[in-house]
Amino acid sequence: MKREESVGMKRISQCVLSGVLFFCVCSAEGAGGRLAAGVMEETLEFAARRSGRVLSATAKVNLERSLVKLSAKYGDDVLVLVRRGGLEVLEQGARHGDRFWRLCREVPEASRSLALHADELLPLAERIGPEVLRVEAKVPGMAVRAAREFGDDGIRLLSTQSPENITRLLGYAAKADSPATKKLLLETCAKSKDPSKFLNALNWKNIMAGGLSTAAILAAARISDGLREGVKDPAVAAGVINTLSAPVRYGLSALIVILLMPLGVKSVSRCRAAWKKDKTKQG
């Protein structure tokens, strides 16, 4: 009898424990659901502000459902992308599907630009690679122009440069006298030990006035790398200084010749007159 009572008590305890566990799990799921709903709502509000829109209650509910499905398919990255890129990310994601989300997740910094200019950037990025979006992330609105100026291969080199250098390279490329000069400009900058010093060595006033030539690029490369090495090797520094000062020296020499030429002509004339006078007296 006592044994039966003991077994009964154990069963009752197990049932009570199962009930408590079930209640805890349901409560946790409910809390998790409320937390997830709060995150979704906050994400949509942030995205709406970025896009400059106000969402109606119906639109908000529909978009929350879309976010839940997208998060289940692509992970929580979707929430970050929507916050970065605005509501347009959801619109372009619905329009282009996996190809859009894949590139967005690869370069999240460019998600806003990709959402706003998907028709231009998406095919470009699929053809060249994510480097297009890295350029776009550094200098928004310039990736298409960069591809036009430097070509597909050039974009890959350009994506390694700083935003400031990319902007300057695009400015100089617009003044290049040929496509080959543009290519040389980018390749020389990419190979330079200090790309910023190379760009600083270019005479921008002359380039803006007369265009960019191969000679100007090679001279800037020699100067920038020479100045860097000159700290270690005085002979290199002397060579660079001679290169820099050569135009000044030649200019001064030419000026001196021009200034002294009238005096020389006058002296020759006087000598000839004196010679003729002496010859007349002797005659």
Order of alpha helices (4+ residues) and beta strands (2+ residues): alpha-alpha-alpha-alpha-alpha-alpha-alpha-alpha-alpha-alpha-alpha-alpha-alpha-alpha-alpha
